[in-house]
């Protein structure tokens, strides 16, 4: 993979005749931390949708973790990418239990289908929810949660598969000051967020697990120092 985690070459995304991104070149090296800043409509979420393999470019090439979009099965790639965004929340099917939303990140799905999970998978999902202060909501339906509770659940989901790359798209948007302080504090290292030894994982969740050391973010600056400490 020559040290590159993300490589965009001449990437353009067009929708309805408008260019959401135009001729973007971007390289993220292993170990990099990025903050993407810009006004509404600048294309930040579109960029992260590309990097999370949720969106394909109109022109140009996108390489993620050594794989090129269009030449890789994205359902094998997505579990290696932790991603939290309002766009993810909007795609959750009504009636989805919180714990199923989190555990299904092992397959890159949004909620349970026909796949099977073991006790270690559910144990990790509940531990992550507990770490983010929403453990008692594990059996609630996602659409019944408050905005702050949803943000915490989506972060737990993003960390579920111990991803190789972590993408946070305005993760604290919509929270009040107290909620943002609590959210930032959650990035302190704990047993729930540390990398697990291989022996404690089921085959479903382990995959190509490594410490989430590749972080790309579109968010406020206040979150950055805490997250950087967590990713050491």
MDAnalysis code that builds the backbone (N, CA, C; Angstrom):
import MDAnalysis as mda
import numpy as np

u = mda.Universe.empty(696, n_residues=232, atom_resindex=np.repeat(np.arange(232), 3), trajectory=True)
u.add_TopologyAttr("name", ["N", "CA", "C"] * 232)
u.add_TopologyAttr("resid", np.arange(1, 233))
u.add_TopologyAttr("resname", ["UNK", "UNK", "UNK", "UNK", "UNK", "UNK", "UNK", "UNK", "UNK", "UNK", "UNK", "UNK", "UNK", "UNK", "UNK", "UNK", "UNK", "UNK", "UNK", "UNK", "UNK", "UNK", "UNK", "UNK", "UNK", "UNK", "UNK", "UNK", "UNK", "UNK", "UNK", "UNK", "UNK", "UNK", "UNK", "UNK", "UNK", "UNK", "UNK", "UNK", "UNK", "UNK", "UNK", "UNK", "UNK", "UNK", "UNK", "UNK", "UNK", "UNK", "UNK", "UNK", "UNK", "UNK", "UNK", "UNK", "UNK", "UNK", "UNK", "UNK", "UNK", "UNK", "UNK", "UNK", "UNK", "UNK", "UNK", "UNK", "UNK", "UNK", "UNK", "UNK", "UNK", "UNK", "UNK", "UNK", "UNK", "UNK", "UNK", "UNK", "UNK", "UNK", "UNK", "UNK", "UNK", "UNK", "UNK", "UNK", "UNK", "UNK", "UNK", "UNK", "UNK", "UNK", "UNK", "UNK", "UNK", "UNK", "UNK", "UNK", "UNK", "UNK", "UNK", "UNK", "UNK", "UNK", "UNK", "UNK", "UNK", "UNK", "UNK", "UNK", "UNK", "UNK", "UNK", "UNK", "UNK", "UNK", "UNK", "UNK", "UNK", "UNK", "UNK", "UNK", "UNK", "UNK", "UNK", "UNK", "UNK", "UNK", "UNK", "UNK", "UNK", "UNK", "UNK", "UNK", "UNK", "UNK", "UNK", "UNK", "UNK", "UNK", "UNK", "UNK", "UNK", "UNK", "UNK", "UNK", "UNK", "UNK", "UNK", "UNK", "UNK", "UNK", "UNK", "UNK", "UNK", "UNK", "UNK", "UNK", "UNK", "UNK", "UNK", "UNK", "UNK", "UNK", "UNK", "UNK", "UNK", "UNK", "UNK", "UNK", "UNK", "UNK", "UNK", "UNK", "UNK", "UNK", "UNK", "UNK", "UNK", "UNK", "UNK", "UNK", "UNK", "UNK", "UNK", "UNK", "UNK", "UNK", "UNK", "UNK", "UNK", "UNK", "UNK", "UNK", "UNK", "UNK", "UNK", "UNK", "UNK", "UNK", "UNK", "UNK", "UNK", "UNK", "UNK", "UNK", "UNK", "UNK", "UNK", "UNK", "UNK", "UNK", "UNK", "UNK", "UNK", "UNK", "UNK", "UNK", "UNK", "UNK", "UNK", "UNK", "UNK", "UNK", "UNK", "UNK", "UNK", "UNK", "UNK", "UNK"])
u.atoms.positions = np.array([
    [0.835, -1.212, 0.000],
    [0.000, 0.000, 0.000],
    [0.861, 1.250, 0.000],
    [2.174, 1.138, 0.018],
    [3.184, 2.194, -0.054],
    [2.924, 3.325, 0.930],
    [2.328, 3.024, 2.088],
    [2.111, 4.027, 3.120],
    [0.901, 4.904, 2.926],
    [0.207, 4.763, 1.804],
    [-0.975, 5.596, 1.561],
    [-2.222, 4.932, 2.116],
    [-3.017, 5.710, 2.810],
    [-4.303, 5.237, 3.313],
    [-5.421, 5.664, 2.366],
    [-5.316, 6.878, 1.850],
    [-6.291, 7.420, 0.895],
    [-5.534, 8.092, -0.241],
    [-5.975, 7.845, -1.459],
    [-5.401, 8.529, -2.610],
    [-6.492, 8.927, -3.590],
    [-6.696, 10.228, -3.776],
    [-7.649, 10.747, -4.754],
    [-6.863, 11.401, -5.881],
    [-7.206, 11.048, -7.108],
    [-6.500, 11.571, -8.271],
    [-7.504, 12.130, -9.278],
    [-7.545, 13.462, -9.376],
    [-8.433, 14.116, -10.332],
    [-9.895, 13.780, -10.142],
    [-10.344, 13.728, -8.897],
    [-11.709, 13.267, -8.597],
    [-12.733, 14.383, -8.782],
    [-13.753, 14.062, -9.549],
    [-14.881, 14.962, -9.754],
    [-16.169, 14.207, -9.462],
    [-17.098, 14.871, -8.780],
    [-18.426, 14.310, -8.520],
    [-19.453, 15.303, -9.039],
    [-20.294, 14.856, -9.959],
    [-21.336, 15.719, -10.531],
    [-22.706, 15.148, -10.195],
    [-23.625, 16.031, -9.886],
    [-25.007, 15.659, -9.644],
    [-25.907, 16.723, -10.258],
    [-26.783, 16.303, -11.164],
    [-27.706, 17.250, -11.774],
    [-27.033, 18.394, -12.499],
    [-25.882, 18.135, -13.095],
    [-25.170, 19.172, -13.831],
    [-24.256, 20.027, -12.978],
    [-24.339, 19.888, -11.647],
    [-23.487, 20.673, -10.748],
    [-22.303, 19.827, -10.303],
    [-21.142, 20.436, -10.191],
    [-19.939, 19.749, -9.719],
    [-19.829, 19.921, -8.209],
    [-20.062, 18.848, -7.466],
    [-19.933, 18.904, -6.009],
    [-18.463, 18.905, -5.600],
    [-17.649, 18.182, -6.346],
    [-16.192, 18.214, -6.226],
    [-15.643, 18.300, -7.639],
    [-14.544, 19.008, -7.821],
    [-14.030, 19.204, -9.175],
    [-12.507, 19.085, -9.186],
    [-12.011, 17.974, -9.756],
    [-10.573, 17.793, -9.943],
    [-9.782, 17.731, -8.653],
    [-10.269, 17.009, -7.654],
    [-9.611, 16.968, -6.349],
    [-8.489, 15.927, -6.330],
    [-7.314, 16.344, -5.879],
    [-6.190, 15.451, -5.605],
    [-5.929, 15.490, -4.096],
    [-5.815, 14.323, -3.479],
    [-5.633, 14.288, -2.014],
    [-4.973, 12.974, -1.635],
    [-3.950, 13.058, -0.815],
    [-3.270, 11.865, -0.327],
    [-3.202, 11.910, 1.194],
    [-3.606, 10.830, 1.833],
    [-3.488, 10.668, 3.276],
    [-2.522, 9.522, 3.525],
    [-1.448, 9.805, 4.242],
    [-0.456, 8.789, 4.539],
    [-0.773, 8.091, 5.858],
    [-0.231, 6.898, 6.010],
    [-0.427, 6.143, 7.246],
    [0.036, 6.978, 8.434],
    [-0.810, 7.045, 9.463],
    [-0.494, 7.814, 10.655],
    [-0.936, 9.259, 10.612],
    [-1.415, 9.741, 9.462],
    [-1.883, 11.136, 9.351],
    [-3.171, 11.356, 10.135],
    [-3.358, 12.591, 10.606],
    [-4.638, 13.062, 11.134],
    [-5.005, 14.316, 10.354],
    [-6.208, 14.339, 9.820],
    [-6.651, 15.470, 9.012],
    [-7.916, 16.067, 9.607],
    [-8.021, 17.391, 9.494],
    [-9.274, 18.100, 9.759],
    [-9.658, 18.807, 8.469],
    [-10.866, 18.578, 7.996],
    [-11.357, 19.206, 6.772],
    [-12.323, 20.312, 7.165],
    [-11.994, 21.544, 6.828],
    [-12.807, 22.705, 7.192],
    [-13.317, 23.396, 5.942],
    [-14.510, 23.943, 6.037],
    [-15.070, 24.676, 4.909],
    [-16.510, 25.032, 5.182],
    [-17.057, 25.999, 4.431],
    [-18.452, 26.418, 4.632],
    [-19.423, 25.344, 4.169],
    [-20.689, 25.513, 4.526],
    [-21.727, 24.605, 4.047],
    [-21.739, 24.595, 2.525],
    [-21.837, 23.401, 1.968],
    [-21.868, 23.277, 0.525],
    [-20.500, 23.185, -0.129],
    [-19.432, 23.181, 0.673],
    [-18.084, 23.126, 0.105],
    [-17.717, 21.737, -0.400],
    [-18.481, 20.725, 0.007],
    [-18.204, 19.366, -0.460],
    [-17.546, 18.472, 0.567],
    [-17.556, 18.868, 1.851],
    [-16.894, 18.082, 2.898],
    [-17.521, 16.701, 3.038],
    [-18.845, 16.649, 3.139],
    [-19.512, 15.362, 3.300],
    [-19.383, 14.513, 2.038],
    [-19.447, 15.140, 0.881],
    [-19.244, 14.398, -0.369],
    [-17.862, 13.763, -0.388],
    [-16.865, 14.502, 0.060],
    [-15.502, 13.982, 0.119],
    [-15.425, 12.760, 1.026],
    [-16.034, 12.859, 2.214],
    [-15.963, 11.736, 3.140],
    [-16.818, 10.564, 2.672],
    [-17.884, 10.836, 1.947],
    [-18.655, 9.730, 1.367],
    [-17.829, 8.954, 0.351],
    [-16.978, 9.644, -0.387],
    [-16.065, 8.966, -1.304],
    [-15.062, 8.110, -0.535],
    [-14.451, 8.707, 0.479],
    [-13.392, 8.028, 1.220],
    [-13.939, 6.860, 2.032],
    [-15.231, 6.892, 2.363],
    [-15.846, 5.790, 3.104],
    [-16.425, 4.726, 2.176],
    [-16.248, 4.883, 0.882],
    [-16.734, 3.954, -0.157],
    [-18.253, 3.945, -0.276],
    [-18.910, 4.989, 0.199],
    [-20.357, 5.105, 0.075],
    [-20.764, 5.756, -1.250],
    [-19.789, 6.357, -1.939],
    [-20.067, 7.110, -3.148],
    [-18.932, 6.881, -4.136],
    [-19.278, 6.766, -5.422],
    [-18.275, 6.593, -6.467],
    [-18.108, 7.909, -7.232],
    [-16.882, 8.197, -7.683],
    [-16.659, 9.457, -8.408],
    [-17.225, 9.412, -9.823],
    [-17.553, 10.575, -10.339],
    [-17.947, 10.684, -11.745],
    [-16.728, 10.544, -12.643],
    [-15.632, 11.188, -12.232],
    [-14.358, 11.094, -12.941],
    [-13.239, 10.960, -11.912],
    [-12.106, 10.424, -12.365],
    [-10.955, 10.283, -11.486],
    [-10.956, 8.951, -10.762],
    [-9.959, 8.757, -9.920],
    [-9.811, 7.489, -9.200],
    [-9.708, 7.720, -7.700],
    [-10.241, 6.746, -6.933],
    [-10.205, 6.785, -5.480],
    [-9.610, 5.476, -4.977],
    [-8.517, 5.573, -4.225],
    [-7.909, 4.413, -3.595],
    [-8.053, 4.533, -2.087],
    [-8.531, 3.447, -1.470],
    [-8.761, 3.421, -0.033],
    [-8.114, 2.166, 0.536],
    [-7.174, 2.352, 1.470],
    [-6.503, 1.217, 2.120],
    [-5.948, 0.231, 1.098],
    [-5.378, 0.773, 0.039],
    [-4.746, -0.055, -0.975],
    [-5.674, -0.641, -2.010],
    [-6.955, -0.317, -1.951],
    [-7.936, -0.838, -2.906],
    [-8.534, 0.315, -3.703],
    [-8.822, 0.056, -4.971],
    [-9.391, 1.094, -5.831],
    [-10.889, 0.891, -5.993],
    [-11.657, 1.960, -5.758],
    [-13.102, 1.884, -5.946],
    [-13.414, 1.494, -7.389],
    [-14.334, 0.569, -7.541],
    [-14.676, 0.039, -8.845],
    [-13.991, -1.266, -9.138],
    [-12.950, -1.587, -8.343],
    [-12.223, -2.845, -8.532],
    [-12.190, -3.684, -7.261],
    [-12.981, -3.302, -6.276],
    [-12.997, -4.000, -4.996],
    [-14.445, -4.151, -4.544],
    [-14.719, -5.218, -3.809],
    [-16.034, -5.417, -3.204],
    [-16.146, -4.475, -2.008],
    [-16.992, -3.456, -2.131],
    [-17.081, -2.452, -1.069],
    [-17.603, -3.038, 0.234],
    [-18.319, -4.154, 0.163],
    [-18.823, -4.760, 1.393],
    [-17.710, -5.446, 2.179],
    [-16.589, -5.745, 1.526],
    [-15.413, -6.217, 2.231],
    [-14.584, -5.046, 2.755],
    [-14.661, -3.918, 2.075],
    [-13.871, -2.744, 2.445],
    [-14.505, -1.952, 3.586],
    [-15.816, -1.818, 3.582],
    [-16.484, -0.930, 4.533],
    [-16.275, -1.299, 6.001],
    [-16.201, -2.591, 6.377],
    [-15.945, -2.875, 7.793],
    [-14.588, -2.384, 8.283],
    [-13.673, -2.049, 7.380],
    [-12.364, -1.542, 7.766],
    [-12.377, -0.035, 7.980],
    [-13.532, 0.599, 7.737],
    [-13.656, 2.055, 7.822],
    [-14.711, 2.407, 8.858],
    [-14.319, 3.085, 9.910],
    [-15.280, 3.597, 10.874],
    [-15.784, 4.952, 10.407],
    [-17.108, 5.112, 10.323],
    [-17.666, 6.339, 9.744],
    [-18.896, 6.761, 10.526],
    [-18.905, 8.004, 10.982],
    [-20.086, 8.548, 11.637],
    [-20.468, 9.853, 10.962],
    [-21.753, 9.975, 10.629],
    [-22.236, 11.129, 9.872],
    [-23.746, 11.211, 10.017],
    [-24.288, 12.408, 9.840],
    [-25.743, 12.557, 9.824],
    [-26.340, 11.757, 8.676],
    [-25.583, 11.597, 7.595],
    [-26.069, 10.813, 6.457],
    [-26.246, 9.350, 6.832],
    [-25.388, 8.837, 7.721],
    [-25.534, 7.457, 8.197],
    [-26.815, 7.333, 9.014],
    [-27.034, 8.275, 9.922],
    [-28.232, 8.236, 10.765],
    [-29.502, 8.268, 9.929],
    [-29.492, 9.036, 8.837],
    [-30.688, 9.177, 8.002],
    [-31.037, 7.890, 7.271],
    [-30.066, 6.983, 7.127],
    [-30.292, 5.746, 6.378],
    [-30.699, 4.576, 7.266],
    [-30.755, 4.777, 8.571],
    [-31.115, 3.688, 9.477],
    [-32.605, 3.379, 9.342],
    [-32.927, 2.111, 9.147],
    [-34.324, 1.706, 8.993],
    [-35.086, 1.900, 10.307],
    [-36.319, 2.430, 10.245],
    [-37.129, 2.550, 11.463],
    [-37.291, 1.191, 12.141],
    [-37.244, 1.201, 13.456],
    [-37.401, -0.036, 14.211],
    [-36.097, -0.746, 14.512],
    [-34.962, -0.217, 14.048],
    [-33.673, -0.871, 14.281],
    [-33.239, -0.704, 15.731],
    [-33.031, -1.804, 16.472],
    [-32.526, -1.684, 17.834],
    [-31.108, -1.119, 17.843],
    [-30.799, -0.345, 18.850],
    [-29.496, 0.300, 18.949],
    [-28.366, -0.727, 18.914],
    [-28.475, -1.798, 19.677],
    [-27.391, -2.784, 19.732],
    [-27.175, -3.449, 18.381],
    [-28.248, -3.644, 17.597],
    [-28.094, -4.231, 16.260],
    [-27.431, -3.245, 15.307],
    [-27.724, -1.963, 15.460],
    [-27.084, -0.957, 14.625],
    [-25.577, -0.945, 14.866],
    [-25.179, -1.089, 16.116],
    [-23.756, -1.068, 16.448],
    [-23.070, -2.358, 16.007],
    [-23.632, -3.510, 16.348],
    [-22.956, -4.779, 16.058],
    [-22.874, -5.036, 14.561],
    [-23.818, -4.541, 13.780],
    [-23.831, -4.800, 12.346],
    [-22.720, -4.072, 11.601],
    [-22.019, -3.157, 12.277],
    [-20.871, -2.507, 11.656],
    [-19.776, -3.509, 11.330],
    [-19.788, -4.681, 11.968],
    [-18.798, -5.720, 11.670],
    [-18.881, -6.165, 10.223],
    [-20.075, -6.081, 9.622],
    [-20.262, -6.417, 8.214],
    [-20.410, -5.178, 7.337],
    [-20.382, -3.993, 7.926],
    [-20.596, -2.780, 7.157],
    [-22.051, -2.548, 6.814],
    [-22.976, -3.225, 7.539],
    [-24.406, -3.045, 7.303],
    [-24.982, -2.029, 8.281],
    [-26.204, -1.595, 8.006],
    [-26.936, -0.723, 8.920],
    [-28.102, -1.519, 9.492],
    [-27.853, -2.300, 10.517],
    [-28.899, -3.136, 11.093],
    [-28.739, -4.585, 10.664],
    [-29.417, -5.471, 11.378],
    [-29.292, -6.901, 11.156],
    [-30.011, -7.349, 9.893],
    [-29.397, -8.340, 9.215],
    [-30.036, -9.017, 8.098],
    [-30.029, -10.506, 8.426],
    [-29.308, -11.312, 7.650],
    [-29.258, -12.743, 7.928],
    [-27.925, -13.174, 8.522],
    [-27.026, -12.235, 8.742],
    [-25.727, -12.585, 9.278],
    [-25.837, -12.957, 10.753],
    [-24.849, -13.679, 11.250],
    [-24.851, -14.135, 12.636],
    [-23.685, -13.511, 13.388],
    [-23.893, -13.196, 14.657],
    [-22.869, -12.621, 15.512],
    [-22.735, -13.473, 16.761],
    [-21.529, -13.511, 17.300],
    [-21.283, -14.294, 18.500],
    [-21.361, -13.450, 19.757],
    [-21.233, -14.100, 20.886],
    [-21.266, -13.407, 22.176],
    [-20.197, -12.332, 22.282],
    [-18.952, -12.569, 21.806],
    [-17.955, -11.491, 21.878],
    [-18.359, -10.247, 21.102],
    [-19.060, -10.427, 19.972],
    [-19.499, -9.278, 19.179],
    [-20.490, -8.423, 19.965],
    [-21.498, -9.075, 20.524],
    [-22.487, -8.330, 21.298],
    [-21.870, -7.758, 22.571],
    [-20.912, -8.480, 23.141],
    [-20.231, -7.961, 24.331],
    [-19.485, -6.681, 24.031],
    [-18.808, -6.657, 22.885],
    [-18.080, -5.436, 22.512],
    [-19.045, -4.300, 22.205],
    [-20.135, -4.601, 21.487],
    [-21.105, -3.564, 21.154],
    [-21.661, -2.919, 22.424],
    [-22.025, -3.745, 23.396],
    [-22.582, -3.201, 24.640],
    [-21.519, -2.465, 25.457],
    [-20.273, -2.945, 25.402],
    [-19.198, -2.248, 26.119],
    [-18.956, -0.859, 25.524],
    [-18.970, -0.764, 24.210],
    [-18.790, 0.534, 23.571],
    [-19.944, 1.479, 23.895],
    [-21.167, 0.962, 23.845],
    [-22.315, 1.793, 24.204],
    [-22.204, 2.263, 25.656],
    [-21.762, 1.371, 26.527],
    [-21.592, 1.747, 27.922],
    [-20.529, 2.817, 28.100],
    [-19.435, 2.693, 27.366],
    [-18.363, 3.681, 27.464],
    [-18.847, 5.065, 27.051],
    [-19.727, 5.133, 26.060],
    [-20.231, 6.418, 25.584],
    [-21.478, 6.873, 26.339],
    [-21.802, 6.177, 27.425],
    [-22.880, 6.629, 28.297],
    [-24.280, 6.314, 27.824],
    [-24.416, 5.370, 26.883],
    [-25.742, 5.018, 26.372],
    [-25.979, 3.505, 26.452],
    [-25.298, 2.862, 27.379],
    [-25.452, 1.415, 27.527],
    [-26.873, 0.997, 27.857],
    [-27.597, 1.843, 28.595],
    [-28.969, 1.506, 28.969],
    [-29.949, 1.672, 27.810],
    [-29.458, 2.165, 26.666],
    [-30.322, 2.353, 25.497],
    [-30.132, 1.255, 24.461],
    [-29.376, 0.226, 24.785],
    [-29.002, -0.797, 23.799],
    [-30.204, -1.451, 23.138],
    [-31.294, -1.621, 23.873],
    [-32.465, -2.309, 23.329],
    [-33.555, -1.355, 22.850],
    [-33.267, -0.063, 22.885],
    [-34.212, 0.924, 22.353],
    [-34.115, 0.977, 20.838],
    [-35.141, 1.491, 20.177],
    [-35.084, 1.736, 18.739],
    [-34.337, 3.037, 18.479],
    [-33.513, 3.031, 17.450],
    [-32.639, 4.169, 17.194],
    [-33.425, 5.458, 16.987],
    [-34.571, 5.393, 16.295],
    [-35.300, 6.622, 15.977],
    [-35.932, 7.273, 17.205],
    [-35.982, 6.569, 18.337],
    [-36.559, 7.144, 19.551],
    [-35.538, 7.921, 20.378],
    [-34.272, 7.920, 19.966],
    [-33.225, 8.574, 20.744],
    [-33.170, 10.068, 20.474],
    [-32.619, 10.793, 21.417],
    [-32.373, 12.217, 21.227],
    [-31.178, 12.404, 20.297],
    [-30.949, 13.646, 19.873],
    [-29.830, 13.928, 18.972],
    [-28.500, 13.565, 19.623],
    [-28.333, 13.940, 20.885],
    [-27.092, 13.621, 21.580],
    [-26.885, 12.127, 21.744],
    [-27.950, 11.404, 22.055],
    [-27.844, 9.949, 22.187],
    [-27.485, 9.290, 20.867],
    [-28.045, 9.801, 19.780],
    [-27.718, 9.244, 18.461],
    [-26.245, 9.446, 18.127],
    [-25.704, 10.623, 18.458],
    [-24.293, 10.884, 18.187],
    [-23.412, 9.866, 18.906],
    [-23.735, 9.572, 20.145],
    [-22.932, 8.627, 20.923],
    [-23.050, 7.213, 20.359],
    [-24.241, 6.835, 19.958],
    [-24.443, 5.501, 19.380],
    [-23.664, 5.357, 18.081],
    [-23.664, 6.393, 17.252],
    [-22.962, 6.317, 15.971],
    [-21.454, 6.237, 16.146],
    [-20.923, 6.876, 17.193],
    [-19.492, 6.737, 17.459],
    [-19.184, 5.313, 17.905],
    [-20.031, 4.750, 18.771],
    [-19.835, 3.354, 19.181],
    [-19.863, 2.440, 17.965],
    [-20.775, 2.697, 17.051],
    [-20.845, 1.905, 15.826],
    [-19.572, 2.043, 14.997],
    [-19.057, 3.288, 14.874],
    [-17.858, 3.523, 14.072],
    [-16.654, 2.768, 14.615],
    [-16.621, 2.534, 15.926],
    [-15.488, 1.858, 16.553],
    [-15.671, 0.349, 16.656],
    [-16.834, -0.154, 16.314],
    [-17.181, -1.546, 16.551],
    [-16.168, -2.530, 15.970],
    [-15.778, -2.347, 14.730],
    [-14.910, -3.313, 14.054],
    [-13.431, -2.987, 14.198],
    [-13.080, -2.111, 15.164],
    [-11.688, -1.718, 15.359],
    [-11.090, -1.293, 14.016],
    [-11.630, -0.224, 13.403],
    [-11.347, 0.077, 11.999],
    [-9.914, 0.510, 11.746],
    [-9.513, 0.379, 10.493],
    [-8.198, 0.834, 10.070],
    [-8.190, 2.323, 9.759],
    [-9.369, 2.889, 9.522],
    [-9.488, 4.323, 9.242],
    [-10.770, 4.822, 9.879],
    [-10.688, 5.994, 10.497],
    [-11.838, 6.550, 11.201],
    [-12.217, 7.888, 10.589],
    [-13.490, 8.030, 10.185],
    [-14.000, 9.247, 9.565],
    [-15.105, 9.815, 10.442],
    [-14.977, 11.070, 10.834],
    [-15.963, 11.718, 11.690],
    [-16.469, 12.959, 10.973],
    [-17.704, 12.920, 10.523],
    [-18.282, 14.036, 9.776],
    [-19.164, 14.859, 10.708],
    [-18.649, 16.001, 11.161],
    [-19.350, 16.885, 12.103],
    [-19.999, 16.072, 13.226],
    [-19.189, 15.321, 13.962],
    [-19.747, 14.375, 14.930],
    [-20.435, 15.012, 16.117],
    [-20.144, 16.282, 16.411],
    [-20.781, 16.938, 17.551],
    [-21.811, 17.979, 17.135],
    [-22.140, 18.027, 15.844],
    [-23.130, 18.992, 15.373],
    [-24.478, 18.725, 16.023],
    [-25.159, 19.772, 16.435],
    [-26.471, 19.624, 17.049],
    [-26.435, 19.442, 18.552],
    [-25.245, 19.322, 19.148],
    [-25.143, 19.158, 20.592],
    [-24.946, 20.513, 21.264],
    [-25.472, 20.647, 22.481],
    [-25.220, 21.866, 23.231],
    [-23.811, 21.805, 23.822],
    [-23.407, 22.862, 24.520],
    [-22.030, 22.948, 25.025],
    [-21.702, 21.787, 25.960],
    [-22.635, 21.491, 26.874],
    [-22.394, 20.391, 27.802],
    [-22.276, 19.059, 27.077],
    [-23.144, 18.864, 26.084],
    [-23.101, 17.626, 25.317],
    [-21.795, 17.474, 24.556],
    [-21.272, 18.593, 24.043],
    [-20.001, 18.527, 23.316],
    [-18.848, 18.207, 24.262],
    [-18.887, 18.792, 25.469],
    [-17.831, 18.495, 26.433],
    [-17.853, 17.017, 26.805],
    [-19.035, 16.476, 27.043],
    [-19.140, 15.054, 27.367],
    [-18.672, 14.190, 26.199],
    [-19.057, 14.607, 24.979],
    [-18.664, 13.851, 23.787],
    [-17.150, 13.823, 23.645],
    [-16.507, 14.978, 23.844],
    [-15.048, 15.036, 23.743],
    [-14.396, 14.158, 24.807],
    [-14.953, 14.182, 26.019],
    [-14.378, 13.392, 27.093],
    [-14.435, 11.906, 26.834],
    [-15.372, 11.467, 26.008],
    [-15.499, 10.045, 25.720],
    [-14.344, 9.460, 24.953],
    [-13.490, 10.314, 24.347],
    [-12.368, 9.804, 23.564],
    [-11.194, 9.395, 24.423],
    [-11.275, 9.585, 25.742],
    [-10.235, 9.054, 26.606],
    [-10.172, 7.553, 26.474],
    [-8.950, 6.981, 26.529],
    [-8.776, 5.545, 26.296],
    [-9.430, 4.747, 27.418],
    [-10.135, 3.695, 27.067],
    [-10.802, 2.827, 28.030],
    [-10.768, 1.406, 27.503],
    [-11.117, 0.406, 28.335],
    [-11.140, -0.975, 27.838],
    [-12.046, -1.156, 26.634],
    [-13.081, -0.319, 26.514],
    [-14.010, -0.487, 25.396],
    [-13.434, -0.001, 24.085],
    [-12.524, 1.002, 24.134],
    [-12.018, 1.577, 22.901],
    [-10.616, 1.114, 22.546],
    [-9.939, 0.436, 23.451],
    [-8.619, -0.081, 23.107],
    [-8.732, -1.252, 22.160],
    [-7.663, -1.478, 21.417],
    [-7.610, -2.632, 20.535],
    [-7.681, -3.909, 21.353],
    [-8.476, -4.873, 20.895],
    [-8.605, -6.150, 21.573],
    [-7.632, -7.171, 21.004],
    [-7.125, -8.098, 21.845],
    [-6.309, -9.181, 21.305],
    [-7.143, -10.088, 20.418],
    [-6.495, -10.705, 19.456],
    [-7.210, -11.504, 18.471],
    [-8.043, -12.607, 19.123],
    [-7.546, -13.179, 20.214],
    [-8.228, -14.323, 20.821],
    [-9.600, -13.983, 21.369],
    [-9.884, -12.679, 21.615],
    [-11.165, -12.303, 22.202],
    [-12.225, -11.975, 21.165],
    [-11.882, -12.096, 19.867],
    [-12.815, -11.738, 18.810],
    [-13.424, -12.976, 18.181],
    [-14.679, -12.869, 17.767],
    [-15.245, -13.897, 16.909],
    [-14.702, -13.699, 15.509],
    [-14.846, -14.665, 14.643],
    [-14.338, -14.548, 13.274],
    [-15.051, -13.434, 12.528],
    [-16.309, -13.188, 12.891],
    [-17.067, -12.139, 12.218],
    [-16.403, -10.786, 12.388],
    [-16.018, -10.470, 13.607],
    [-15.587, -9.122, 13.912],
    [-14.103, -8.895, 13.695],
    [-13.292, -9.911, 13.812],
    [-11.858, -9.681, 13.783],
    [-11.378, -9.160, 12.438],
    [-11.651, -9.897, 11.365],
    [-11.235, -9.518, 10.017],
    [-9.776, -9.065, 10.010],
    [-9.458, -7.857, 9.477],
    [-8.088, -7.362, 9.408],
    [-7.879, -6.259, 10.441],
    [-8.255, -6.546, 11.676],
    [-8.295, -5.511, 12.701],
    [-6.903, -4.968, 13.049],
    [-6.808, -3.604, 13.164],
    [-5.621, -2.933, 13.654],
    [-6.081, -1.697, 14.415],
    [-5.184, -1.099, 15.160],
    [-5.513, 0.136, 15.854],
    [-5.948, 1.199, 14.856],
    [-7.002, 1.912, 15.192],
    [-7.535, 2.928, 14.258],
    [-6.621, 4.138, 14.254],
    [-5.541, 4.063, 13.510],
    [-4.541, 5.120, 13.540],
    [-4.662, 6.075, 12.364],
    [-5.569, 5.815, 11.446],
    [-5.736, 6.696, 10.295],
    [-7.052, 7.455, 10.472],
    [-6.962, 8.743, 10.760],
    [-8.155, 9.500, 11.104],
    [-8.338, 10.671, 10.149],
    [-9.490, 10.725, 9.517],
    [-9.849, 11.866, 8.692],
    [-11.122, 12.441, 9.283],
    [-11.188, 13.743, 9.437],
    [-12.320, 14.298, 10.166],
    [-12.813, 15.593, 9.530],
    [-14.122, 15.780, 9.574],
    [-14.718, 17.066, 9.228],
    [-15.493, 17.524, 10.451],
    [-14.879, 18.352, 11.278],
    [-15.505, 18.660, 12.563],
    [-14.909, 19.949, 13.123],
    [-15.322, 20.288, 14.337],
    [-14.783, 21.461, 15.012],
    [-13.410, 21.182, 15.595],
    [-12.640, 22.240, 15.815],
    [-11.266, 22.063, 16.269],
    [-11.187, 21.537, 17.692],
    [-12.199, 21.782, 18.509],
    [-12.132, 21.403, 19.916],
    [-12.018, 19.918, 20.158],
    [-12.417, 19.120, 19.198],
    [-12.394, 17.670, 19.369],
    [-11.006, 17.108, 19.095],
    [-10.211, 17.854, 18.347],
    [-9.014, 17.258, 17.749],
    [-7.999, 16.787, 18.775],
    [-7.665, 17.589, 19.780],
    [-6.602, 17.222, 20.705],
    [-6.969, 15.981, 21.502],
    [-8.211, 15.850, 21.876],
    [-8.625, 14.672, 22.636],
    [-8.555, 13.427, 21.762],
    [-8.987, 13.551, 20.527],
    [-8.963, 12.375, 19.665],
    [-7.517, 11.974, 19.353],
    [-6.646, 12.972, 19.164],
    [-5.249, 12.673, 18.875],
    [-4.622, 11.902, 20.043],
    [-5.008, 12.250, 21.281],
    [-4.482, 11.496, 22.414],
    [-4.972, 10.074, 22.407],
    [-6.232, 9.883, 22.063],
    [-6.794, 8.525, 22.035],
    [-6.131, 7.660, 20.990],
    [-5.731, 8.217, 19.830],
    [-5.219, 7.412, 18.732],
    [-3.730, 7.121, 18.835],
    [-3.058, 7.533, 19.881],
    [-1.635, 7.230, 20.001],
    [-1.407, 5.737, 20.141],
])
